[in-house]
Amino acid sequence: MAIVHSKGENIQQEARKLKRELTLLPLFGLIYFTVCGGAFGIEPLVGLSGPGMALILIVLTPLIFSIPNMLMVREMTSMMPVEGGYYHWVKQAFGPFAGFMAGWMNWVVSWVDVAIYPVLAAYYLGYFIPILRTGTVINGIEIPAWVLSWLVALVLIWIITGLNIRGARLAGMTANGLGVIMIIPLILMSGLGIYQWIKGGTTLSIPLLPEGETITGALSVGLFVVMWNFMGWELPTAAGDEIVNPKRTYPIAMVLVLIAAIATYSLPVTAGLFGGAGEDGKYHLWGQEEPEVGAGIGALMAEYGISEDTLVEWGVDPRASVGWEFPDIAHAIADKMTGVKNSPLASVLGLLVTISAILSMIGLFIGNGLGGTRVPFAMAEDGMMPTFLTKVHPKFGTPYVSILLCGVIYSIFSLQPFAFLVVVDVFLNMMVLFVQFLALWKLRFSKPEVPRKKIPGGYAGLFLATLGPSMVIFLAIYSQLVEEGLNSLWLALAFIALGALLYVPIRNFVKPGIPDVDPFRLEPEDA
């Protein structure tokens, strides 16, 4: 019995070393770069759903998806403001197996989702270092572009892994610093675009939908795109024991992030559409990709009646694999403003927005990495992962072993051969999010005595808060199955089965002697 007691006590001693240092400002930076992280990634919304529908969805999605999600997170965090967040929510509602699977599935999602951001940063860096896109030859040895990009990604992964070990506050403040520098080019681009719009004296007539698209089709694919740019509110709750006064700080940070996210998306999109990159059908280029490898973007544009000569006139190579992203949109705004193709202003503005994109990807890695590195620690603290993951750095107060393990996993999954696993993201992530809403309902009945900040409006308010996200969640899963086929479902089910298999030996051989974490405990900092 002494050995058993010592095992649980050692884990509790390690957990007490965690530093509660995430105040409002660093927490804002981490949530911002988890949920939003800049305007990059919203471009396909315009190209696929049309400019009018894009603007509607940027306003509508926070109302039907983000705000209900935030209210759910607010209520659950007010009940259980501890390390592990949603892992404990689901466990308390549906038992240890469901909790384990929720933690496991979101951790698996982080392997491929978080690891993609350093790769994307290397891709944008290729604008300045062309060999990252073309490859090179050193001493007669040909080095492919993907190897060079991977090496750059590794450097970023391990610099930020070191940063995370130094402390959550330092990571959050670094994210804030990156955010300030990142947003300046987007503000400049937006300001020039809106100025050009006002200067023109007329409002362009932009269509609601792309040529030949139905409202149903545009709405479904648009919600799928914009949802990914407004989600992740629950992920940083995994660092609950590192947040100062989490019951108060977390909700305030979420509200500030929502305001910032709406502005981050709406202003650059509006400026681009009305400032020079949306007229005469140019919006069709936003976020689009060639229909098949080698076909070129010109093949897709031909379906909208846009000729190769027109593309060349717009400065677009019909053989290019992708259409316009924000660096190209910034270039188009400057061209419109100066009346000169490839003006110095266009080159400088495109360059600045490309730098912004690189910083955005780095920030997204920092923000999303917070939740990904804390979940295995929280599960280990609860006896549902190997106990070595509970080690906390004696100086910095961070779960450094868990962070190092995740760094190794991100390094592996940033390799090109693993890119196809991104298709498992939608199903696993959406299922966990839906279960969190079910847990919200369950705990209203099973734990009515626990103090919480309830969603306003009683059960009618709870129903409405659940309805919108549930519709979006199932639409996302349906859209993913239509787009990727059953392969994405089988891969997701394989990861779920692996988690279920791991649960049995962990429950039988790791858990004994480790008491359950009490997620309802009230620390002095929580009061």
For each residue, the residues with C-beta under 8 A, 3 or more apart:
1: 4 5
2: 5 6
3: 6 7 513
4: 1 7 8 512 513
5: 1 2 8 9 513
6: 2 3 9 10
7: 3 4 10 11 387 513 514
8: 4 5 11 12 513 514 515
9: 5 6 12 13
10: 6 7 13 14 387
11: 7 8 14 15 380 381 383 387 390 514
12: 8 9 15 16
13: 9 10 16 17
14: 10 11 17 381 390 391 392
15: 11 12 18 83 241 381 390 392
16: 12 13
17: 13 14 392 393 394 397
18: 15 83 241 242 392 397 398 399
19: 167 168 169 242 396 397 398
20: 241 242 243 244 523 525
21: 26 167 168 169 242 244 397
22: 26 27 30 168 169 172 239 242 243 244 249
23: 26 27 169 244 249
24: 27 28 249 252 253
25: 28 29 172 173 176
26: 21 22 23 29 30 168 169 171 172 173 175 176
27: 22 23 24 30 31 172 236 243 249 250 253
28: 24 25 31 32 172 176 253 256 257
29: 25 26 32 33 172 173 174 175 176 179 363 367
30: 22 26 27 33 34 168 171 172 175 236 239 366 367 370
31: 27 28 34 35 232 233 236 253 254 257 367
32: 28 29 35 36 37 175 179 257 260 261 367
33: 29 30 36 37 175 178 179 363 364 366 367 368
34: 30 31 37 232 233 235 236 364 367 368 370 371
35: 31 32 66 230 231 232 233 257 261 367
36: 32 33 229 230 257 260 261 264 265
37: 32 33 34 40 360 363 364 367
38: 41 182 183 186 264 356 357 359 360 363 364
39: 42 186 264 265 268 269 326
40: 37 43 325 326 356 357 360 361
41: 38 44 228 229
42: 39 45 46 54 58 225 226 229 265 268 269 287
43: 40 46 47 286 287 324 325 326 329
44: 41 47 48 225 286 287 288
45: 42 48 49 54 57 58 222 225 226 229 269 286 287
46: 42 43 49 50 51 54 269 272 273 278 283 286 287
47: 43 44 210 283 284 285 286 287 288 323
48: 44 45 210 218 221 222 225 287 288
49: 45 46 53 54 57 209 210 213 218 219 221 222 225
50: 46 53 54 207 208 209 210 213 218 283
51: 46 54 55 206 207 208 273 278 283
52: 55 56 206 207 208 209
53: 49 50 56 57 208 209 215 218 219 222
54: 42 45 46 49 50 51 57 58 222 226 269
55: 51 52 58 59 266 269 270 273
56: 52 53 59 60
57: 45 49 53 54 60 61 219 222 223 226
58: 42 45 54 55 61 226 262 265 266 269
59: 55 56 62 63 262 266
60: 56 57 63 64
61: 57 58 64 65 66 223 226 227 230 472
62: 59 65 66 67 230 258 261 262
63: 59 60 66 67 468
64: 60 61 67 68 468 469 471 472
65: 61 62 68 69 227 230 231 468 469 472
66: 35 61 62 63 69 70 230 231 233 258 261
67: 62 63 64 70 71 258
68: 64 65 71 72 464 465 466 467 468 469
69: 65 66 72 73 231 233 234 433 469
70: 66 67 73 74 233 251 254 255 258
71: 67 68 74 75 455 456 465
72: 68 69 75 76 234 436 437 440 455 465 466 469
73: 69 70 76 77 233 234 237 250 254
74: 70 71 77 78 250 251 254 453 455
75: 71 72 78 79 440 452 453 454 455
76: 72 73 79 80 85 86 89 234 237 436 439 440 443 452
77: 73 74 80 81 85 237 240 246 247 250 251
78: 74 75 81 247 451 452 453
79: 75 76 89 443 447 450 451 452 519 520
80: 76 77 85 88 89 92 240 519 520
81: 77 78 240 243 246 247 250 523 526
82: 85 88 240 241 378 517 519 521
83: 15 18 238 239 240 241 242 374 377 378 381
84: 87 88 103 238 240 374 375 378 379 381 382 517 519
85: 76 77 80 82 88 89 234 235 236 237 238 239 240 371 378
86: 76 89 90 102 103 106 234 235 237 238 432 436
87: 84 90 91 99 100 102 103 238 375 378 379 382
88: 80 82 84 85 91 92 99 378 382 517 519
89: 76 79 80 85 86 92 93 102 436 439 440 443
90: 86 87 93 94 98 99 101 102 103 432 435 436 439
91: 87 88 94 95 96 98 99 100 102 382 519
92: 80 88 89 99 439 443 447 519
93: 89 90 98 438 439 442 443 446
94: 90 91 97 98 99 435 438 439 442
95: 91 98 99
96: 91 99 100 384 507
97: 94 100 101 503
98: 90 91 93 94 95 101 102 435
99: 87 88 90 91 92 94 95 96 102 103 384
100: 87 91 96 97 103 104 379 384 499 503 506
101: 90 97 98 104 105 496 499 500 503
102: 86 87 89 90 91 98 99 105 106 432 435 436
103: 84 86 87 90 99 100 106 107 375 376 378 379 384
104: 100 101 107 108 379 499 502
105: 101 102 108 109 428 429 431 432 495 496 499
106: 86 102 103 109 110 235 371 375 428 429 432
107: 103 104 110 111 372 375 376
108: 104 105 111 112 424 428 495 499
109: 105 106 112 113 424 425 428 429 432
110: 106 107 113 114 368 369 371 372 375 406
111: 107 108 114 115 372 409 410 413 421
112: 108 109 115 116 413 418 419 421 422 424 425
113: 109 110 116 368 422 425 429
114: 110 111 117 365 368 369 372 406 410
115: 111 112 118 119 153 157 409 410 411 413 414 418
116: 112 113 119 120 414 419 422
117: 114 120 121 361 362 364 365 368
118: 115 121 122 152 153 154 156 157 361 362 365 410 414
119: 115 116 122 123 149 150 153 414 419
120: 116 117 123 124 361
121: 117 118 124 125 152 153 156 358 361 362 365
122: 118 119 125 126 132 148 149 150 152 153 156
123: 119 120 126 132 133 149
124: 120 121 127 354 357 358 361
125: 121 122 128 129 132 152 358
126: 122 123 129 130 132 133 145 149
127: 124 327 351 354
128: 125 354
129: 125 126 132
130: 126 133 134
131: 134 135 136 145 148
132: 122 123 125 126 129 145 148 149 152
133: 123 126 130 145
134: 130 131 145
135: 131 142 143 144 145 147 148
136: 131 142 143 148
137: 140 141 142 143
138: 141 143
139:
140: 137
141: 137 138
142: 135 136 137
143: 135 136 137 138 147 148
144: 135 147 148
145: 126 131 132 133 134 135 148 149
146: 149 150 416
147: 135 143 144 150 151
148: 122 131 132 135 136 143 144 145 151 152
149: 119 122 123 126 132 145 146 152 153
150: 119 122 146 147 153 154 414 415 416
151: 147 148 154 155
152: 118 121 122 125 132 148 149 155 156
153: 115 118 119 121 122 149 150 156 157 411 414
154: 118 150 151 157 158 411 414
155: 151 152 158 159
156: 118 121 122 152 153 159 160 362 365
157: 115 118 153 154 160 161 365 407 410 411 414
158: 154 155 161 162 407 411
159: 155 156 162 163
160: 156 157 163 164 171 362 365 366 369
161: 157 158 164 165 403 404 406 407 410
162: 158 159 165 166
163: 159 160 166 170 171 174 366
164: 160 161 168 171 366 369 370 373 398 403
165: 161 162 393 396 398 400 403 404
166: 162 163 170 171 396 398
167: 19 21 170 171 396 397 398
168: 19 21 22 26 30 164 171 172 239 242 370 398
169: 19 21 22 23 26 172 173
170: 163 166 167 173 174
171: 26 30 160 163 164 166 167 168 174 175 366 370
172: 22 25 26 27 28 29 30 168 169 175 176
173: 25 26 29 169 170 176 177
174: 29 163 170 171 177 178 366
175: 26 29 30 32 33 171 172 178 179 363 366 367
176: 25 26 28 29 172 173 179 180
177: 173 174 180 181
178: 33 174 175 181 182 359 362 363 366
179: 29 32 33 175 176 182 183 363
180: 176 177 183 184
181: 177 178 184 356 359
182: 38 178 179 185 186 356 359 360 363
183: 38 179 180 186 187 264 356
184: 180 181 187 188 352 356
185: 182 188 189 330 349 352 353 355 356
186: 38 39 182 183 189 190 264 267 268 326 353 356
187: 183 184 190 191 267
188: 184 185 191 192 349 352
189: 185 186 192 193 268 271 272 326 329 330 333 349 352 353
190: 186 187 193 194 267 268 270 271
191: 187 188 194 195 271
192: 188 189 195 196 271 275 333 334 337 349
193: 189 190 196 197 268 270 271 272 274 275 276 277 333
194: 190 191 197 198 267 270 271 274 275
195: 191 192 198 199 275 337
196: 192 193 199 200 274 275 276 333 336 337
197: 193 194 200 203 271 274 275
198: 194 195 201
199: 195 196
200: 196 197
201: 198
202:
203: 197 274
204: 273 274 278 279
205:
206: 51 52 273 274 278 283
207: 50 51 52 210 211
208: 50 51 52 53 215 218
209: 49 50 52 53 213 214 215 218
210: 47 48 49 50 207 213 218 283 284 304
211: 207 281 284 304 305
212: 303 304
213: 49 50 209 210 217 218
214: 209 217 218
215: 53 208 209 218 219
216: 219 220
217: 213 214 220 221
218: 48 49 50 53 208 209 210 213 214 215 221 222
219: 49 53 57 215 216 222 223
220: 216 217 223 224 475 478 479
221: 48 49 217 218 224 225 479
222: 45 48 49 53 54 57 218 219 225 226
223: 57 61 219 220 226 227 472 475 476
224: 220 221 227 228 475 476 479 480
225: 42 44 45 48 49 221 222 228 229
226: 42 45 54 57 58 61 222 223 229 230
227: 61 65 223 224 230 231 472 476
228: 41 224 225 231
229: 36 41 42 45 225 226 261 265
230: 35 36 61 62 65 66 226 227 261
231: 35 65 66 69 227 228 429 433
232: 31 34 35 235 368 371
233: 31 34 35 66 69 70 73 254
234: 69 72 73 76 85 86 237 433 436
235: 34 85 86 106 232 238 368 370 371 372
236: 27 30 31 34 85 239 250 367 370 371
237: 73 76 77 85 86 234 240 246 250 371
238: 83 84 85 86 87 235 370 371 374 375 378
239: 22 30 83 85 168 236 242 243 370 371 374
240: 77 80 81 82 83 84 85 237 243 246
241: 15 18 20 82 83 523
242: 18 19 20 21 22 83 168 239 374 397 398
243: 20 22 27 81 239 240 246 249 250
244: 20 21 22 23 249 525
245: 248 249 525 526 527
246: 77 81 237 240 243 249 250 525 526
247: 77 78 81 250 251 453 526
248: 245 251 252
249: 22 23 24 27 243 244 245 246 252 253
250: 27 73 74 77 81 236 237 243 246 247 253 254
251: 70 74 77 247 248 254 255 453
252: 24 248 249 255 256
253: 24 27 28 31 249 250 256 257
254: 31 70 73 74 233 250 251 257 258
255: 70 251 252 258 259
256: 28 252 253 259 260
257: 28 31 32 35 36 253 254 260 261
258: 62 66 67 70 254 255 261 262
259: 255 256 262 263
260: 32 36 256 257 263 264
261: 32 35 36 62 66 229 230 257 258 264 265
262: 58 59 62 258 259 265 266
263: 259 260 266 267
264: 36 38 39 183 186 260 261 267 268
265: 36 39 42 58 229 261 262 268 269
266: 55 58 59 262 263 269 270
267: 186 187 190 194 263 264 270 271
268: 39 42 186 189 190 193 264 265 271 272 326 329
269: 39 42 45 46 54 55 58 265 266 272 273
270: 55 190 193 194 266 267 273 274
271: 189 190 191 192 193 194 197 267 268 274 275 333
272: 46 189 193 268 269 275 276 277 278 286 326 329 332 333
273: 46 51 55 204 206 269 270 277 278 283
274: 193 194 196 197 203 204 206 270 271 278
275: 192 193 194 195 196 197 271 272 278 333 336 337
276: 193 196 272 279 332 333 334 335 336 337
277: 193 272 273 282 283 286 324 328 329 332 333 336
278: 46 51 204 206 272 273 274 275 282 283
279: 204 276 282
280:
281: 211 284 304 305 306
282: 277 278 279 285 314 324 332
283: 46 47 50 51 206 210 273 277 278 286
284: 47 210 211 281 288 301 304 306 323
285: 47 282 288 297 301 314 316 323 324 328
286: 43 44 45 46 47 272 277 283 323 324 329
287: 42 43 44 45 46 47 48 323 324 325
288: 44 47 48 284 285 297 300 301 322 323 324
289: 297 300 321 322 323
290: 293 294 295 296 297 299 300 320 321 322
291: 295 299 300
292: 295 299
293: 290 321
294: 290
295: 290 291 292 299 300
296: 290 299 317 318 319 320 321
297: 285 288 289 290 300 301 311 316 317 318 319 320 321 322 323
298: 301 302 308 311 318 319
299: 290 291 292 295 296 302 303 318
300: 288 289 290 291 295 297 303 304 323
301: 284 285 288 297 298 304 306 311 318 323
302: 298 299 305 306 307 308
303: 212 299 300
304: 210 211 212 281 284 300 301
305: 211 281 302
306: 281 284 301 302 310 311
307: 302 310 311
308: 298 302 311 312 318
309: 312 313
310: 306 307 313 314
311: 297 298 301 306 307 308 314 316 317 318
312: 308 309 315 316 317 318
313: 309 310
314: 282 285 310 311 332
315: 312 331 332 335 341 342
316: 285 297 311 312 320 323 324
317: 296 297 311 312 320
318: 296 297 298 299 301 308 311 312
319: 296 297 298
320: 290 296 297 316 317 323
321: 289 290 293 296 297
322: 288 289 290 297 325
323: 47 284 285 286 287 288 289 297 300 301 316 320 328
324: 43 277 282 285 286 287 288 316 328 329 332
325: 40 43 287 322 328 329 357
326: 39 40 43 186 189 268 272 329 330 353 356 357
327: 127 330 331 350 351 353 354 357
328: 277 285 323 324 325 331 332 350
329: 43 189 268 272 277 286 324 325 326 332 333 353
330: 185 189 326 327 333 334 346 349 350 352 353
331: 315 327 328 334 335 342 346 347 349 350
332: 272 276 277 282 314 315 324 328 329 335 336 346
333: 189 192 193 196 271 272 275 276 277 329 330 336 337 349
334: 192 276 330 331 337 338 343 345 346 348 349 350
335: 276 315 331 332 338 339 340 341 342 343 346
336: 196 275 276 277 332 333 339
337: 192 195 196 275 276 333 334 345
338: 334 335 343 345 346
339: 335 336
340: 335 343
341: 315 335 346
342: 315 331 335 346 347
343: 334 335 338 340 346 347
344: 347 348
345: 334 337 338 348 349
346: 330 331 332 334 335 338 341 342 343 349 350
347: 331 342 343 344 350 351
348: 334 344 345 351 352
349: 185 188 189 192 330 331 333 334 345 346 352 353
350: 327 328 330 331 334 346 347 353 354
351: 127 327 347 348 354 355
352: 184 185 188 189 330 348 349 355 356
353: 185 186 189 326 327 329 330 349 350 356 357
354: 124 127 128 327 350 351 357 358
355: 185 351 352 358 359
356: 38 40 181 182 183 184 185 186 326 352 353 359 360
357: 38 40 124 325 326 327 353 354 360 361
358: 121 124 125 354 355 361 362
359: 38 178 181 182 355 356 362 363
360: 37 38 40 182 356 357 363 364
361: 40 117 118 120 121 124 357 358 364 365
362: 117 118 121 156 160 178 358 359 365 366
363: 29 33 37 38 175 178 179 182 359 360 366 367
364: 33 34 37 38 117 360 361 367 368
365: 114 117 118 121 156 157 160 361 362 368 369
366: 30 33 160 163 164 171 174 175 178 362 363 369 370
367: 29 30 31 32 33 34 35 37 175 236 363 364 370
368: 33 34 110 113 114 117 232 235 364 365 371 372
369: 110 114 160 164 365 366 372 373 406 410
370: 30 34 164 168 171 235 236 238 239 366 367 373 374
371: 34 85 106 110 232 235 236 237 238 239 368 374 375
372: 107 110 111 114 235 368 369 375 406
373: 164 369 370 376 377 399 402 403 406
374: 83 84 238 239 242 370 371 377 378 399 402
375: 84 87 103 106 107 110 238 371 372 378 379
376: 103 107 373 379 380 385 389 402 405 406
377: 83 373 374 380 381 385 389 390 399 402
378: 82 83 84 85 87 88 103 238 374 375 381 382 517
379: 84 87 100 103 104 375 376 382 384 385 389
380: 11 376 377 383 384 385 386 387 388 389 390 402
381: 11 14 15 83 84 377 378 390 517
382: 84 87 88 91 378 379 514 516 517
383: 11 380 387 510 511 512 513 514 515 516
384: 96 99 100 103 379 380 503 506 507 510 511
385: 376 377 379 380 389 506 510
386: 380 389 510
387: 7 10 11 380 383 390 510 514
388: 380 391 401
389: 376 377 379 380 385 386 399 401 402 405
390: 11 14 15 377 380 381 387 399 401
391: 14 388 399 400 401 402
392: 14 15 17 18 397 398 399 400
393: 17 165 396 397 398 399 400
394: 17
395:
396: 19 165 166 167 393 400
397: 17 18 19 21 167 242 392 393
398: 18 19 164 165 166 167 168 242 392 393 403
399: 18 373 374 377 389 390 391 392 393 402 403
400: 165 391 392 393 396 403 404
401: 388 389 390 391 404 405
402: 373 374 376 377 380 389 391 399 405 406
403: 161 164 165 373 398 399 400 406 407
404: 161 165 400 401 407 408
405: 376 389 401 402 408 409
406: 110 114 161 369 372 373 376 402 403 409 410
407: 157 158 161 403 404 410 411
408: 404 405 411 412
409: 111 115 405 406 412 413
410: 111 114 115 118 157 161 369 406 407 413 414
411: 115 153 154 157 158 407 408 414
412: 408 409 415 418
413: 111 112 115 409 410 418 421
414: 115 116 118 119 150 153 154 157 410 411 418
415: 150 412 418
416: 146 150 419
417: 420
418: 112 115 412 413 414 415 421
419: 112 116 119 416 422
420: 417 423
421: 111 112 413 418 424 491
422: 112 113 116 419 425
423: 420 426 480 484 487 488 491
424: 108 109 112 421 427 428 488 491 492 495
425: 109 112 113 422 428 429
426: 423 429 430 476 477 479 480 488
427: 424 430 431 477 480 488 489 492
428: 105 106 108 109 424 425 431 432 492 495 496
429: 105 106 109 113 231 425 426 432 433
430: 426 427 433 434 473 474 476 477
431: 105 427 428 434 435 477
432: 86 90 102 105 106 109 428 429 435 436
433: 69 231 234 429 430 436 437 469 473
434: 430 431 437 438 469 470 473
435: 90 94 98 102 431 432 438 439
436: 72 76 86 89 90 102 234 432 433 439 440
437: 72 433 434 440 441 466 469 470
438: 93 94 434 435 441 442
439: 76 89 90 92 93 94 435 436 442 443
440: 72 75 76 89 436 437 443 444 462 466
441: 437 438 444 445 462 466
442: 93 94 438 439 445 446
443: 76 79 89 92 93 439 440 446 447 450
444: 440 441 447 448 459 462
445: 441 442 448
446: 93 442 443
447: 79 92 443 444 450
448: 444 445
449:
450: 79 443 447 520
451: 78 79
452: 75 76 78 79
453: 74 75 78 247 251
454: 75 462
455: 71 72 74 75 461 462 465
456: 71 461
457: 460 461 462 464
458: 461 462
459: 444 462 463
460: 457 463 464
461: 455 456 457 458 464 465
462: 440 441 444 454 455 457 458 459 465 466
463: 459 460 466 467
464: 68 457 460 461 467 468
465: 68 71 72 455 461 462 468 469
466: 68 72 437 440 441 462 463 469 470
467: 68 463 464 470 471
468: 63 64 65 68 464 465 471 472
469: 64 65 68 69 72 433 434 437 465 466 472 473
470: 434 437 466 467 473 474
471: 64 467 468 474 475
472: 61 64 65 223 227 468 469 475 476
473: 430 433 434 469 470 476 477
474: 430 470 471 477 478
475: 220 223 224 471 472 478 479
476: 223 224 227 426 430 472 473 479 480
477: 426 427 430 431 473 474 480 481
478: 220 474 475 481 482
479: 220 221 224 426 475 476 482 483
480: 224 423 426 427 476 477 483 484 488
481: 477 478 484 485 486 488 489
482: 478 479
483: 479 480
484: 423 480 481 487 488
485: 481 488
486: 481 489 490
487: 423 484 490 491
488: 423 424 426 427 480 481 484 485 491 492
489: 427 481 486 492 493
490: 486 487 493 494
491: 421 423 424 487 488 494 495
492: 424 427 428 488 489 495 496
493: 489 490 496 497
494: 490 491 497 498
495: 105 108 424 428 491 492 498 499
496: 101 105 428 492 493 499 500
497: 493 494 500 501
498: 494 495 501 502
499: 100 101 104 105 108 495 496 502 503
500: 101 496 497 503 504
501: 497 498 504
502: 104 498 499 505 506
503: 97 100 101 384 499 500 506 507
504: 500 501 507 508
505: 502 508 509 510
506: 100 384 385 502 503 509 510 511
507: 96 384 503 504 510 511
508: 504 505 511 512
509: 505 506 512
510: 383 384 385 386 387 505 506 507 514
511: 383 384 506 507 508 514
512: 4 383 508 509
513: 3 4 5 7 8 383
514: 7 8 11 382 383 387 510 511
515: 8 383
516: 382 383
517: 82 84 88 378 381 382
518: 521
519: 79 80 82 84 88 91 92
520: 79 80 450
521: 82 518
522: 526 527
523: 20 81 241 526 527
524: 527
525: 20 244 245 246
526: 81 245 246 247 522 523
527: 245 522 523 524
